[in-house]
Amino acid sequence: MLNLKKLSLKFDKNRLIPAIIQDYKNSEVLMLAYMNEQSLKRTIKSGKTCFWSRSRKEYWVKGETSGHFQFVKSISYDCDADALLIKVRQVGAACHTGNRSCFFRKFGKS
């Protein structure tokens, strides 16, 4: 089992770390969510993304209710060890609005 303590990940004051979720094939950024140590362990063990809901104060597995699962292909962390990059095979939409990515809104003219 992976020892997260040895990685020296830097969780914030709420014991959370941001996780950027990216399509493993085309590198599209799909969403941003937060994990604590337990949800990261659950993600590693199950192979599906599991997050901590800051608003509901509970764990949630992406796709558990929608069927739009994220199957983990790789997990990396940044140079400061305070953010995760998780590459996934996305099934269906990543965003709760039904959009493929949560980043579908743009500023100004494109």
Summary of the structure (lengths in Angstrom):
residues: 110
radius of gyration: 13.9
end to end distance: 45.9
largest distance: 48.1
contacts: 293
relative contact order: 0.22
helix: 13%
strand: 35%
